[in-house]
Amino acid sequence: MVRRSTLALLAAAALLLGGCAQMAGDGDVSGDWAVLPKAEVPVPAAGVCRVNVMSEKYVDWDLALLAAPAVECGMNHAAETYHVGRITDAKTRELSSPPDVGDALFKPIYTTCVKQAKLFLGGDYHDARVSIVPVLPTDTEWRGEGRFFRCEMFEISDGDETIVERTGSLKDGLLGSRPAALQCVNYTSDDEDALENFRFLPCSKSHLAEYTGTFTPKDGKYPGDTKVDDQGSAGCFAVGARYLGMSVSALDASGGFQWIHDGMNDTLWSIGERSQRCYIGPYPDKKIKGSVKGKSPSRW
C-alpha cells in the first residue's frame, strides 16, 4: 500500500510540472516500468525438521507443531520432512480447498508418502518405530494456488504413537544395523483383558511379544470392524508361522503361544492404510529375553 501511494504522488507532481517545463528525453516512459512476477506460494523443502514447541504428545493428522518453522535435523526435533511432492491430479487441483483425511482424493497423496517412506528408510515403514503424516497447504496457500504436499515422519515409542523427540535424521533407518527397526513389545491390558497399548523395546530386554511383520488385506470397501479384526487375526497367525519357520498347521498344533495384531478403523482404511502390525509371544503372558525366531512355542 505504501508503494502504490508513493507512485500516485509522483505522477501528480509530474502533471503539475508539465505546464512549466518539458520533461527530459522524448517523453516515452513505457519502457521504464518493470513487470512484477506473479506471486507464488513458496514450495517447502525436504530434509528439514520441526521442533515440538507446542509440546504435542501424540501423532495426529493436524498437529500444530507441523506449522513450526523448519530447523536443521541436527537440532532436537519431533518431525522430519522426508519428501515434498506436487499435486498434479486435475480433479484435486481444481478443489476449492485441499482434500482432507477421509476424502477420496487424499488417498493417493498418502499412498505416495508410504512409497517415499520406503525409499527414505530402506524398508517398509511399518517395520520401523515411526509414523507418517501428509501435510497439505493451508486454505490460504491453496487459494494462492499452492499445490504441494509434505510427507512428515515421526519416531514413536508405542502403539499409541507417542512422539519421541530426537536429533539426527531417520534416513536409512532400516538399513545396516537397522537402528529404527521395531523389535519387541510389552503391553498393558484393561479390566476385561483387552490390550490397550504396545510399548516398543529391544528384544534383548524382558518383553512379552515380538514383532513378526505385517498383514495387509486386499483393497476394497471397508468390511466393518468385526471382519477386519477377524482378517487381521488370521493374517497375523500366518505371518507369525512364516516368521518362526513353521507351517500354519504346525504352529496351530504346538500350543503355548499367542498372536496379537494392531487395530484398524474405517478412516485408516479410506486413506489406503490397511496394514496391521503382527506380534507373537508366550501364552499365558510370560516375559522372555531374546528372539522367539527359530524356537518352538512349547519351549518358551
C-alpha positions, 0 to 999 in steps of 0.5 A: 500500500505504501508503494502504490501511494508513493507512485500516485504522488509522483505522477501528480507532481509530474502533471503539475510540472508539465505546464512549466517545463518539458520533461527530459528525453522524448517523453516515452516512459513505457519502457521504464516500468518493470513487470512484477512476477506473479506471486507464488506460494513458496514450495517447502523443502525436504530434509528439514525438521520441526521442533515440538514447541507446542509440546504435542504428545501424540501423532495426529493428522493436524498437529500444530507443531507441523506449522513450526518453522523448519530447523536443521535435523541436527537440532532436537526435533519431533518431525522430519520432512522426508519428501515434498511432492506436487499435486498434479491430479486435475480433479484435486487441483481444481478443489476449492480447498485441499482434500482432507483425511477421509476424502477420496482424493487424499488417498493417493497423496498418502499412498505416495508418502508410504512409497517415499517412506520406503525409499527414505528408510530402506524398508517398509515403514511399518517395520520401523518405530515411526509414523507418517503424516501428509501435510497439505497447504493451508486454505490460504496457500491453496487459494494462492494456488499452492499445490504441494504436499509434505510427507512428515515422519515421526519416531514413536515409542508405542502403539499409541504413537507417542512422539519421541523427540530426537536429533539426527535424521531417520534416513536409512533407518532400516538399513545396516544395523537397522537402528529404527527397526521395531523389535519387541513389545510389552503391553498393558491390558484393561479390566476385561483383558483387552490390550490397550497399548504396545510399548516398543523395546529391544528384544534383548530386554524382558518383553512379552511379544515380538514383532513378526511383520505385517498383514495387509488385506486386499483393497476394497470397501471397508468390511466393518470392524468385526471382519477386519479384526477377524482378517487381521487375526488370521493374517497375523497367525500366518505371518507369525508361522512364516516368521518362526519357520513353521507351517500354519498347521504346525504352529496351530498344533504346538500350543503355548503361544499367542498372536496379537495384531494392531487395530484398524478403523474405517478412516485408516482404511479410506486413506489406503492404510490397511496394514496391521502390525503382527506380534507373537509371544508366550501364552499365558503372558510370560516375559522372555529375553531374546528372539522367539525366531527359530524356537518352538512355542512349547519351549518358551 
